[in-house]
Amino acid sequence: MTVMDDWVTAACAELGLDPAEVPVPTVLDLAKDVAHQVLRPGAPVTAYLLGMAVGRGADPAAAAARLSSLAGTWPVELDGTAPAE
């Protein structure tokens, strides 16, 4: 097991969740896309939003794909701010 596996297992036990239902690679890929294409602090917030959507019935892979696509088209200036409209 990796440290990530250990953490997910322990966190799931704390929250009463099944670790087998946690799509770790999907969440990490989404966080990477947001951190690199939108802004770094947006990654954990987006992961939380994904969790909320999944908790309300959304398919994890489909919701993550939609958010990754949104991040890929997000307009960002070199200084990390949104361009003026």
mmCIF file as gemmi writes it, N, C-alpha and C atoms, coordinates in Angstrom:
data_model
loop_
_atom_site.group_PDB
_atom_site.id
_atom_site.type_symbol
_atom_site.label_atom_id
_atom_site.label_alt_id
_atom_site.label_comp_id
_atom_site.label_asym_id
_atom_site.label_entity_id
_atom_site.label_seq_id
_atom_site.pdbx_PDB_ins_code
_atom_site.Cartn_x
_atom_site.Cartn_y
_atom_site.Cartn_z
_atom_site.occupancy
_atom_site.B_iso_or_equiv
_atom_site.pdbx_formal_charge
_atom_site.auth_seq_id
_atom_site.auth_asym_id
_atom_site.pdbx_PDB_model_num
ATOM 1 N N . MET Axp A 1 ? 0.84 -1.198 0 1 0 ? 1 A 1
ATOM 2 C CA . MET Axp A 1 ? 0 0 0 1 0 ? 1 A 1
ATOM 3 C C . MET Axp A 1 ? 0.874 1.246 0 1 0 ? 1 A 1
ATOM 4 N N . THR Axp A 2 ? 0.328 2.305 -0.574 1 0 ? 2 A 1
ATOM 5 C CA . THR Axp A 2 ? 1.016 3.584 -0.57 1 0 ? 2 A 1
ATOM 6 C C . THR Axp A 2 ? 0.486 4.446 0.576 1 0 ? 2 A 1
ATOM 7 N N . VAL Axp A 3 ? 1.167 5.542 0.809 1 0 ? 3 A 1
ATOM 8 C CA . VAL Axp A 3 ? 0.693 6.489 1.82 1 0 ? 3 A 1
ATOM 9 C C . VAL Axp A 3 ? -0.703 6.995 1.44 1 0 ? 3 A 1
ATOM 10 N N . MET Axp A 4 ? -0.929 7.221 0.136 1 0 ? 4 A 1
ATOM 11 C CA . MET Axp A 4 ? -2.257 7.67 -0.312 1 0 ? 4 A 1
ATOM 12 C C . MET Axp A 4 ? -3.306 6.616 0.018 1 0 ? 4 A 1
ATOM 13 N N . ASP Axp A 5 ? -3.001 5.357 -0.259 1 0 ? 5 A 1
ATOM 14 C CA . ASP Axp A 5 ? -3.948 4.285 0.067 1 0 ? 5 A 1
ATOM 15 C C . ASP Axp A 5 ? -4.246 4.248 1.56 1 0 ? 5 A 1
ATOM 16 N N . ASP Axp A 6 ? -3.181 4.368 2.353 1 0 ? 6 A 1
ATOM 17 C CA . ASP Axp A 6 ? -3.358 4.37 3.811 1 0 ? 6 A 1
ATOM 18 C C . ASP Axp A 6 ? -4.23 5.536 4.254 1 0 ? 6 A 1
ATOM 19 N N . TRP Axp A 7 ? -3.969 6.719 3.69 1 0 ? 7 A 1
ATOM 20 C CA . TRP Axp A 7 ? -4.737 7.908 4.064 1 0 ? 7 A 1
ATOM 21 C C . TRP Axp A 7 ? -6.204 7.755 3.679 1 0 ? 7 A 1
ATOM 22 N N . VAL Axp A 8 ? -6.451 7.329 2.437 1 0 ? 8 A 1
ATOM 23 C CA . VAL Axp A 8 ? -7.836 7.184 1.97 1 0 ? 8 A 1
ATOM 24 C C . VAL Axp A 8 ? -8.566 6.156 2.827 1 0 ? 8 A 1
ATOM 25 N N . THR Axp A 9 ? -7.91 5.063 3.144 1 0 ? 9 A 1
ATOM 26 C CA . THR Axp A 9 ? -8.524 4.037 3.985 1 0 ? 9 A 1
ATOM 27 C C . THR Axp A 9 ? -8.867 4.591 5.361 1 0 ? 9 A 1
ATOM 28 N N . ALA Axp A 10 ? -7.927 5.315 5.964 1 0 ? 10 A 1
ATOM 29 C CA . ALA Axp A 10 ? -8.163 5.885 7.301 1 0 ? 10 A 1
ATOM 30 C C . ALA Axp A 10 ? -9.237 6.967 7.26 1 0 ? 10 A 1
ATOM 31 N N . ALA Axp A 11 ? -9.184 7.835 6.258 1 0 ? 11 A 1
ATOM 32 C CA . ALA Axp A 11 ? -10.175 8.909 6.149 1 0 ? 11 A 1
ATOM 33 C C . ALA Axp A 11 ? -11.567 8.331 5.907 1 0 ? 11 A 1
ATOM 34 N N . CYS Axp A 12 ? -11.647 7.317 5.073 1 0 ? 12 A 1
ATOM 35 C CA . CYS Axp A 12 ? -12.938 6.674 4.819 1 0 ? 12 A 1
ATOM 36 C C . CYS Axp A 12 ? -13.484 6.016 6.084 1 0 ? 12 A 1
ATOM 37 N N . ALA Axp A 13 ? -12.608 5.372 6.836 1 0 ? 13 A 1
ATOM 38 C CA . ALA Axp A 13 ? -13.052 4.757 8.093 1 0 ? 13 A 1
ATOM 39 C C . ALA Axp A 13 ? -13.602 5.824 9.036 1 0 ? 13 A 1
ATOM 40 N N . GLU Axp A 14 ? -12.952 6.964 9.073 1 0 ? 14 A 1
ATOM 41 C CA . GLU Axp A 14 ? -13.387 8.067 9.945 1 0 ? 14 A 1
ATOM 42 C C . GLU Axp A 14 ? -14.763 8.595 9.538 1 0 ? 14 A 1
ATOM 43 N N . LEU Axp A 15 ? -15.029 8.583 8.22 1 0 ? 15 A 1
ATOM 44 C CA . LEU Axp A 15 ? -16.276 9.146 7.698 1 0 ? 15 A 1
ATOM 45 C C . LEU Axp A 15 ? -17.341 8.099 7.38 1 0 ? 15 A 1
ATOM 46 N N . GLY Axp A 16 ? -17.022 6.825 7.619 1 0 ? 16 A 1
ATOM 47 C CA . GLY Axp A 16 ? -17.984 5.771 7.327 1 0 ? 16 A 1
ATOM 48 C C . GLY Axp A 16 ? -18.189 5.542 5.844 1 0 ? 16 A 1
ATOM 49 N N . LEU Axp A 17 ? -17.132 5.695 5.057 1 0 ? 17 A 1
ATOM 50 C CA . LEU Axp A 17 ? -17.209 5.507 3.611 1 0 ? 17 A 1
ATOM 51 C C . LEU Axp A 17 ? -16.434 4.264 3.199 1 0 ? 17 A 1
ATOM 52 N N . ASP Axp A 18 ? -16.716 3.778 2.002 1 0 ? 18 A 1
ATOM 53 C CA . ASP Axp A 18 ? -16.021 2.629 1.444 1 0 ? 18 A 1
ATOM 54 C C . ASP Axp A 18 ? -14.872 3.125 0.57 1 0 ? 18 A 1
ATOM 55 N N . PRO Axp A 19 ? -13.615 2.81 0.917 1 0 ? 19 A 1
ATOM 56 C CA . PRO Axp A 19 ? -12.48 3.27 0.12 1 0 ? 19 A 1
ATOM 57 C C . PRO Axp A 19 ? -12.533 2.797 -1.328 1 0 ? 19 A 1
ATOM 58 N N . ALA Axp A 20 ? -13.189 1.678 -1.578 1 0 ? 20 A 1
ATOM 59 C CA . ALA Axp A 20 ? -13.291 1.171 -2.945 1 0 ? 20 A 1
ATOM 60 C C . ALA Axp A 20 ? -14.115 2.096 -3.839 1 0 ? 20 A 1
ATOM 61 N N . GLU Axp A 21 ? -14.906 2.959 -3.236 1 0 ? 21 A 1
ATOM 62 C CA . GLU Axp A 21 ? -15.75 3.873 -4 1 0 ? 21 A 1
ATOM 63 C C . GLU Axp A 21 ? -15.093 5.233 -4.231 1 0 ? 21 A 1
ATOM 64 N N . VAL Axp A 22 ? -13.833 5.378 -3.822 1 0 ? 22 A 1
ATOM 65 C CA . VAL Axp A 22 ? -13.128 6.653 -3.969 1 0 ? 22 A 1
ATOM 66 C C . VAL Axp A 22 ? -12.274 6.607 -5.231 1 0 ? 22 A 1
ATOM 67 N N . PRO Axp A 23 ? -12.621 7.398 -6.259 1 0 ? 23 A 1
ATOM 68 C CA . PRO Axp A 23 ? -11.853 7.397 -7.493 1 0 ? 23 A 1
ATOM 69 C C . PRO Axp A 23 ? -10.625 8.313 -7.381 1 0 ? 23 A 1
ATOM 70 N N . VAL Axp A 24 ? -9.634 7.86 -6.638 1 0 ? 24 A 1
ATOM 71 C CA . VAL Axp A 24 ? -8.467 8.698 -6.347 1 0 ? 24 A 1
ATOM 72 C C . VAL Axp A 24 ? -7.825 9.26 -7.611 1 0 ? 24 A 1
ATOM 73 N N . PRO Axp A 25 ? -7.532 8.451 -8.642 1 0 ? 25 A 1
ATOM 74 C CA . PRO Axp A 25 ? -6.899 9.026 -9.843 1 0 ? 25 A 1
ATOM 75 C C . PRO Axp A 25 ? -7.745 10.111 -10.5 1 0 ? 25 A 1
ATOM 76 N N . THR Axp A 26 ? -9.059 9.937 -10.502 1 0 ? 26 A 1
ATOM 77 C CA . THR Axp A 26 ? -9.954 10.929 -11.094 1 0 ? 26 A 1
ATOM 78 C C . THR Axp A 26 ? -9.88 12.243 -10.334 1 0 ? 26 A 1
ATOM 79 N N . VAL Axp A 27 ? -9.914 12.178 -9.014 1 0 ? 27 A 1
ATOM 80 C CA . VAL Axp A 27 ? -9.845 13.39 -8.193 1 0 ? 27 A 1
ATOM 81 C C . VAL Axp A 27 ? -8.492 14.069 -8.35 1 0 ? 27 A 1
ATOM 82 N N . LEU Axp A 28 ? -7.415 13.292 -8.373 1 0 ? 28 A 1
ATOM 83 C CA . LEU Axp A 28 ? -6.078 13.879 -8.521 1 0 ? 28 A 1
ATOM 84 C C . LEU Axp A 28 ? -5.893 14.528 -9.89 1 0 ? 28 A 1
ATOM 85 N N . ASP Axp A 29 ? -6.41 13.882 -10.931 1 0 ? 29 A 1
ATOM 86 C CA . ASP Axp A 29 ? -6.311 14.475 -12.273 1 0 ? 29 A 1
ATOM 87 C C . ASP Axp A 29 ? -7.087 15.782 -12.35 1 0 ? 29 A 1
ATOM 88 N N . LEU Axp A 30 ? -8.278 15.795 -11.778 1 0 ? 30 A 1
ATOM 89 C CA . LEU Axp A 30 ? -9.079 17.02 -11.76 1 0 ? 30 A 1
ATOM 90 C C . LEU Axp A 30 ? -8.364 18.12 -10.989 1 0 ? 30 A 1
ATOM 91 N N . ALA Axp A 31 ? -7.826 17.8 -9.826 1 0 ? 31 A 1
ATOM 92 C CA . ALA Axp A 31 ? -7.113 18.798 -9.026 1 0 ? 31 A 1
ATOM 93 C C . ALA Axp A 31 ? -5.913 19.352 -9.786 1 0 ? 31 A 1
ATOM 94 N N . LYS Axp A 32 ? -5.2 18.487 -10.497 1 0 ? 32 A 1
ATOM 95 C CA . LYS Axp A 32 ? -4.055 18.925 -11.3 1 0 ? 32 A 1
ATOM 96 C C . LYS Axp A 32 ? -4.503 19.891 -12.389 1 0 ? 32 A 1
ATOM 97 N N . ASP Axp A 33 ? -5.581 19.532 -13.094 1 0 ? 33 A 1
ATOM 98 C CA . ASP Axp A 33 ? -6.074 20.4 -14.165 1 0 ? 33 A 1
ATOM 99 C C . ASP Axp A 33 ? -6.444 21.778 -13.638 1 0 ? 33 A 1
ATOM 100 N N . VAL Axp A 34 ? -7.165 21.823 -12.541 1 0 ? 34 A 1
ATOM 101 C CA . VAL Axp A 34 ? -7.591 23.102 -11.976 1 0 ? 34 A 1
ATOM 102 C C . VAL Axp A 34 ? -6.383 23.889 -11.45 1 0 ? 34 A 1
ATOM 103 N N . ALA Axp A 35 ? -5.491 23.217 -10.74 1 0 ? 35 A 1
ATOM 104 C CA . ALA Axp A 35 ? -4.322 23.904 -10.169 1 0 ? 35 A 1
ATOM 105 C C . ALA Axp A 35 ? -3.45 24.507 -11.256 1 0 ? 35 A 1
ATOM 106 N N . HIS Axp A 36 ? -3.302 23.819 -12.377 1 0 ? 36 A 1
ATOM 107 C CA . HIS Axp A 36 ? -2.405 24.296 -13.433 1 0 ? 36 A 1
ATOM 108 C C . HIS Axp A 36 ? -3.079 25.206 -14.44 1 0 ? 36 A 1
ATOM 109 N N . GLN Axp A 37 ? -4.393 25.083 -14.614 1 0 ? 37 A 1
ATOM 110 C CA . GLN Axp A 37 ? -5.066 25.84 -15.666 1 0 ? 37 A 1
ATOM 111 C C . GLN Axp A 37 ? -5.966 26.951 -15.152 1 0 ? 37 A 1
ATOM 112 N N . VAL Axp A 38 ? -6.281 26.926 -13.875 1 0 ? 38 A 1
ATOM 113 C CA . VAL Axp A 38 ? -7.13 27.982 -13.309 1 0 ? 38 A 1
ATOM 114 C C . VAL Axp A 38 ? -6.339 28.685 -12.214 1 0 ? 38 A 1
ATOM 115 N N . LEU Axp A 39 ? -6.273 28.09 -11.037 1 0 ? 39 A 1
ATOM 116 C CA . LEU Axp A 39 ? -5.43 28.601 -9.961 1 0 ? 39 A 1
ATOM 117 C C . LEU Axp A 39 ? -5.283 27.519 -8.918 1 0 ? 39 A 1
ATOM 118 N N . ARG Axp A 40 ? -4.148 27.518 -8.257 1 0 ? 40 A 1
ATOM 119 C CA . ARG Axp A 40 ? -3.807 26.465 -7.315 1 0 ? 40 A 1
ATOM 120 C C . ARG Axp A 40 ? -4.841 26.285 -6.196 1 0 ? 40 A 1
ATOM 121 N N . PRO Axp A 41 ? -5.288 27.348 -5.521 1 0 ? 41 A 1
ATOM 122 C CA . PRO Axp A 41 ? -6.276 27.149 -4.446 1 0 ? 41 A 1
ATOM 123 C C . PRO Axp A 41 ? -7.628 26.643 -4.957 1 0 ? 41 A 1
ATOM 124 N N . GLY Axp A 42 ? -7.852 26.727 -6.249 1 0 ? 42 A 1
ATOM 125 C CA . GLY Axp A 42 ? -9.096 26.211 -6.801 1 0 ? 42 A 1
ATOM 126 C C . GLY Axp A 42 ? -9.171 24.697 -6.792 1 0 ? 42 A 1
ATOM 127 N N . ALA Axp A 43 ? -8.024 24.021 -6.698 1 0 ? 43 A 1
ATOM 128 C CA . ALA Axp A 43 ? -7.999 22.556 -6.753 1 0 ? 43 A 1
ATOM 129 C C . ALA Axp A 43 ? -8.767 21.916 -5.599 1 0 ? 43 A 1
ATOM 130 N N . PRO Axp A 44 ? -8.47 22.254 -4.334 1 0 ? 44 A 1
ATOM 131 C CA . PRO Axp A 44 ? -9.226 21.606 -3.258 1 0 ? 44 A 1
ATOM 132 C C . PRO Axp A 44 ? -10.697 22.028 -3.238 1 0 ? 44 A 1
ATOM 133 N N . VAL Axp A 45 ? -10.972 23.253 -3.628 1 0 ? 45 A 1
ATOM 134 C CA . VAL Axp A 45 ? -12.372 23.704 -3.66 1 0 ? 45 A 1
ATOM 135 C C . VAL Axp A 45 ? -13.137 22.926 -4.73 1 0 ? 45 A 1
ATOM 136 N N . THR Axp A 46 ? -12.496 22.719 -5.863 1 0 ? 46 A 1
ATOM 137 C CA . THR Axp A 46 ? -13.14 21.97 -6.942 1 0 ? 46 A 1
ATOM 138 C C . THR Axp A 46 ? -13.336 20.513 -6.544 1 0 ? 46 A 1
ATOM 139 N N . ALA Axp A 47 ? -12.375 19.932 -5.841 1 0 ? 47 A 1
ATOM 140 C CA . ALA Axp A 47 ? -12.531 18.557 -5.353 1 0 ? 47 A 1
ATOM 141 C C . ALA Axp A 47 ? -13.731 18.476 -4.408 1 0 ? 47 A 1
ATOM 142 N N . TYR Axp A 48 ? -13.896 19.487 -3.579 1 0 ? 48 A 1
ATOM 143 C CA . TYR Axp A 48 ? -15.05 19.53 -2.678 1 0 ? 48 A 1
ATOM 144 C C . TYR Axp A 48 ? -16.348 19.625 -3.483 1 0 ? 48 A 1
ATOM 145 N N . LEU Axp A 49 ? -16.356 20.48 -4.5 1 0 ? 49 A 1
ATOM 146 C CA . LEU Axp A 49 ? -17.543 20.617 -5.34 1 0 ? 49 A 1
ATOM 147 C C . LEU Axp A 49 ? -17.866 19.312 -6.049 1 0 ? 49 A 1
ATOM 148 N N . LEU Axp A 50 ? -16.844 18.61 -6.509 1 0 ? 50 A 1
ATOM 149 C CA . LEU Axp A 50 ? -17.055 17.306 -7.123 1 0 ? 50 A 1
ATOM 150 C C . LEU Axp A 50 ? -17.7 16.359 -6.119 1 0 ? 50 A 1
ATOM 151 N N . GLY Axp A 51 ? -17.2 16.357 -4.898 1 0 ? 51 A 1
ATOM 152 C CA . GLY Axp A 51 ? -17.767 15.508 -3.86 1 0 ? 51 A 1
ATOM 153 C C . GLY Axp A 51 ? -19.224 15.844 -3.578 1 0 ? 51 A 1
ATOM 154 N N . MET Axp A 52 ? -19.532 17.123 -3.569 1 0 ? 52 A 1
ATOM 155 C CA . MET Axp A 52 ? -20.932 17.525 -3.354 1 0 ? 52 A 1
ATOM 156 C C . MET Axp A 52 ? -21.81 17.009 -4.489 1 0 ? 52 A 1
ATOM 157 N N . ALA Axp A 53 ? -21.334 17.172 -5.723 1 0 ? 53 A 1
ATOM 158 C CA . ALA Axp A 53 ? -22.116 16.713 -6.875 1 0 ? 53 A 1
ATOM 159 C C . ALA Axp A 53 ? -22.319 15.202 -6.84 1 0 ? 53 A 1
ATOM 160 N N . VAL Axp A 54 ? -21.267 14.471 -6.513 1 0 ? 54 A 1
ATOM 161 C CA . VAL Axp A 54 ? -21.369 13.017 -6.444 1 0 ? 54 A 1
ATOM 162 C C . VAL Axp A 54 ? -22.306 12.616 -5.301 1 0 ? 54 A 1
ATOM 163 N N . GLY Axp A 55 ? -22.227 13.317 -4.188 1 0 ? 55 A 1
ATOM 164 C CA . GLY Axp A 55 ? -23.122 13.044 -3.072 1 0 ? 55 A 1
ATOM 165 C C . GLY Axp A 55 ? -24.586 13.269 -3.434 1 0 ? 55 A 1
ATOM 166 N N . ARG Axp A 56 ? -24.813 14.088 -4.425 1 0 ? 56 A 1
ATOM 167 C CA . ARG Axp A 56 ? -26.187 14.352 -4.888 1 0 ? 56 A 1
ATOM 168 C C . ARG Axp A 56 ? -26.563 13.508 -6.084 1 0 ? 56 A 1
ATOM 169 N N . GLY Axp A 57 ? -25.698 12.524 -6.417 1 0 ? 57 A 1
ATOM 170 C CA . GLY Axp A 57 ? -26.059 11.568 -7.452 1 0 ? 57 A 1
ATOM 171 C C . GLY Axp A 57 ? -25.316 11.659 -8.764 1 0 ? 57 A 1
ATOM 172 N N . ALA Axp A 58 ? -24.418 12.625 -8.928 1 0 ? 58 A 1
ATOM 173 C CA . ALA Axp A 58 ? -23.685 12.747 -10.19 1 0 ? 58 A 1
ATOM 174 C C . ALA Axp A 58 ? -22.693 11.599 -10.343 1 0 ? 58 A 1
ATOM 175 N N . ASP Axp A 59 ? -22.452 11.194 -11.568 1 0 ? 59 A 1
ATOM 176 C CA . ASP Axp A 59 ? -21.429 10.195 -11.859 1 0 ? 59 A 1
ATOM 177 C C . ASP Axp A 59 ? -20.054 10.845 -11.663 1 0 ? 59 A 1
ATOM 178 N N . PRO Axp A 60 ? -19.172 10.243 -10.848 1 0 ? 60 A 1
ATOM 179 C CA . PRO Axp A 60 ? -17.879 10.876 -10.556 1 0 ? 60 A 1
ATOM 180 C C . PRO Axp A 60 ? -17.039 11.148 -11.797 1 0 ? 60 A 1
ATOM 181 N N . ALA Axp A 61 ? -16.94 10.172 -12.69 1 0 ? 61 A 1
ATOM 182 C CA . ALA Axp A 61 ? -16.108 10.353 -13.883 1 0 ? 61 A 1
ATOM 183 C C . ALA Axp A 61 ? -16.672 11.424 -14.799 1 0 ? 61 A 1
ATOM 184 N N . ALA Axp A 62 ? -17.977 11.438 -14.98 1 0 ? 62 A 1
ATOM 185 C CA . ALA Axp A 62 ? -18.607 12.425 -15.863 1 0 ? 62 A 1
ATOM 186 C C . ALA Axp A 62 ? -18.491 13.833 -15.284 1 0 ? 62 A 1
ATOM 187 N N . ALA Axp A 63 ? -18.734 13.967 -13.986 1 0 ? 63 A 1
ATOM 188 C CA . ALA Axp A 63 ? -18.632 15.286 -13.36 1 0 ? 63 A 1
ATOM 189 C C . ALA Axp A 63 ? -17.19 15.793 -13.398 1 0 ? 63 A 1
ATOM 190 N N . ALA Axp A 64 ? -16.229 14.921 -13.135 1 0 ? 64 A 1
ATOM 191 C CA . ALA Axp A 64 ? -14.823 15.314 -13.18 1 0 ? 64 A 1
ATOM 192 C C . ALA Axp A 64 ? -14.426 15.71 -14.597 1 0 ? 64 A 1
ATOM 193 N N . ALA Axp A 65 ? -14.903 14.986 -15.584 1 0 ? 65 A 1
ATOM 194 C CA . ALA Axp A 65 ? -14.593 15.321 -16.976 1 0 ? 65 A 1
ATOM 195 C C . ALA Axp A 65 ? -15.151 16.688 -17.351 1 0 ? 65 A 1
ATOM 196 N N . ARG Axp A 66 ? -16.359 16.984 -16.91 1 0 ? 66 A 1
ATOM 197 C CA . ARG Axp A 66 ? -16.955 18.301 -17.2 1 0 ? 66 A 1
ATOM 198 C C . ARG Axp A 66 ? -16.144 19.416 -16.56 1 0 ? 66 A 1
ATOM 199 N N . LEU Axp A 67 ? -15.73 19.2 -15.305 1 0 ? 67 A 1
ATOM 200 C CA . LEU Axp A 67 ? -14.943 20.223 -14.612 1 0 ? 67 A 1
ATOM 201 C C . LEU Axp A 67 ? -13.544 20.368 -15.215 1 0 ? 67 A 1
ATOM 202 N N . SER Axp A 68 ? -12.931 19.263 -15.616 1 0 ? 68 A 1
ATOM 203 C CA . SER Axp A 68 ? -11.618 19.331 -16.268 1 0 ? 68 A 1
ATOM 204 C C . SER Axp A 68 ? -11.72 20.077 -17.587 1 0 ? 68 A 1
ATOM 205 N N . SER Axp A 69 ? -12.79 19.825 -18.321 1 0 ? 69 A 1
ATOM 206 C CA . SER Axp A 69 ? -13.011 20.532 -19.583 1 0 ? 69 A 1
ATOM 207 C C . SER Axp A 69 ? -13.183 22.028 -19.336 1 0 ? 69 A 1
ATOM 208 N N . LEU Axp A 70 ? -13.951 22.374 -18.321 1 0 ? 70 A 1
ATOM 209 C CA . LEU Axp A 70 ? -14.131 23.78 -17.96 1 0 ? 70 A 1
ATOM 210 C C . LEU Axp A 70 ? -12.792 24.415 -17.614 1 0 ? 70 A 1
ATOM 211 N N . ALA Axp A 71 ? -11.979 23.71 -16.824 1 0 ? 71 A 1
ATOM 212 C CA . ALA Axp A 71 ? -10.657 24.234 -16.453 1 0 ? 71 A 1
ATOM 213 C C . ALA Axp A 71 ? -9.78 24.429 -17.683 1 0 ? 71 A 1
ATOM 214 N N . GLY Axp A 72 ? -9.891 23.511 -18.644 1 0 ? 72 A 1
ATOM 215 C CA . GLY Axp A 72 ? -9.08 23.6 -19.85 1 0 ? 72 A 1
ATOM 216 C C . GLY Axp A 72 ? -9.413 24.783 -20.734 1 0 ? 72 A 1
ATOM 217 N N . THR Axp A 73 ? -10.599 25.321 -20.584 1 0 ? 73 A 1
ATOM 218 C CA . THR Axp A 73 ? -10.997 26.478 -21.398 1 0 ? 73 A 1
ATOM 219 C C . THR Axp A 73 ? -11.023 27.777 -20.594 1 0 ? 73 A 1
ATOM 220 N N . TRP Axp A 74 ? -10.586 27.713 -19.339 1 0 ? 74 A 1
ATOM 221 C CA . TRP Axp A 74 ? -10.655 28.878 -18.461 1 0 ? 74 A 1
ATOM 222 C C . TRP Axp A 74 ? -9.623 29.921 -18.88 1 0 ? 74 A 1
ATOM 223 N N . PRO Axp A 75 ? -10.051 31.162 -19.128 1 0 ? 75 A 1
ATOM 224 C CA . PRO Axp A 75 ? -9.095 32.207 -19.524 1 0 ? 75 A 1
ATOM 225 C C . PRO Axp A 75 ? -8.333 32.748 -18.312 1 0 ? 75 A 1
ATOM 226 N N . VAL Axp A 76 ? -7.023 32.657 -18.379 1 0 ? 76 A 1
ATOM 227 C CA . VAL Axp A 76 ? -6.186 33.128 -17.278 1 0 ? 76 A 1
ATOM 228 C C . VAL Axp A 76 ? -5.026 33.926 -17.846 1 0 ? 76 A 1
ATOM 229 N N . GLU Axp A 77 ? -4.771 35.05 -17.235 1 0 ? 77 A 1
ATOM 230 C CA . GLU Axp A 77 ? -3.622 35.867 -17.595 1 0 ? 77 A 1
ATOM 231 C C . GLU Axp A 77 ? -2.368 35.263 -16.983 1 0 ? 77 A 1
ATOM 232 N N . LEU Axp A 78 ? -1.209 35.684 -17.426 1 0 ? 78 A 1
ATOM 233 C CA . LEU Axp A 78 ? 0.048 35.168 -16.901 1 0 ? 78 A 1
ATOM 234 C C . LEU Axp A 78 ? 0.212 35.423 -15.417 1 0 ? 78 A 1
ATOM 235 N N . ASP Axp A 79 ? -0.409 36.472 -14.892 1 0 ? 79 A 1
ATOM 236 C CA . ASP Axp A 79 ? -0.277 36.765 -13.456 1 0 ? 79 A 1
ATOM 237 C C . ASP Axp A 79 ? -1.304 36.012 -12.62 1 0 ? 79 A 1
ATOM 238 N N . GLY Axp A 80 ? -2.115 35.154 -13.26 1 0 ? 80 A 1
ATOM 239 C CA . GLY Axp A 80 ? -3.073 34.34 -12.537 1 0 ? 80 A 1
ATOM 240 C C . GLY Axp A 80 ? -4.435 34.973 -12.349 1 0 ? 80 A 1
ATOM 241 N N . THR Axp A 81 ? -4.63 36.159 -12.885 1 0 ? 81 A 1
ATOM 242 C CA . THR Axp A 81 ? -5.926 36.812 -12.753 1 0 ? 81 A 1
ATOM 243 C C . THR Axp A 81 ? -6.738 36.609 -14.016 1 0 ? 81 A 1
ATOM 244 N N . ALA Axp A 82 ? -8.019 36.728 -13.909 1 0 ? 82 A 1
ATOM 245 C CA . ALA Axp A 82 ? -8.885 36.616 -15.076 1 0 ? 82 A 1
ATOM 246 C C . ALA Axp A 82 ? -8.698 37.851 -15.941 1 0 ? 82 A 1
ATOM 247 N N . PRO Axp A 83 ? -8.747 37.688 -17.253 1 0 ? 83 A 1
ATOM 248 C CA . PRO Axp A 83 ? -8.592 38.836 -18.137 1 0 ? 83 A 1
ATOM 249 C C . PRO Axp A 83 ? -9.772 39.804 -17.999 1 0 ? 83 A 1
ATOM 250 N N . ALA Axp A 84 ? -9.487 41.076 -18.212 1 0 ? 84 A 1
ATOM 251 C CA . ALA Axp A 84 ? -10.548 42.093 -18.167 1 0 ? 84 A 1
ATOM 252 C C . ALA Axp A 84 ? -11.448 41.9 -19.38 1 0 ? 84 A 1
ATOM 253 N N . GLU Axp A 85 ? -12.73 42.097 -19.167 1 0 ? 85 A 1
ATOM 254 C CA . GLU Axp A 85 ? -13.679 41.939 -20.277 1 0 ? 85 A 1
ATOM 255 C C . GLU Axp A 85 ? -14.104 43.266 -20.795 1 0 ? 85 A 1
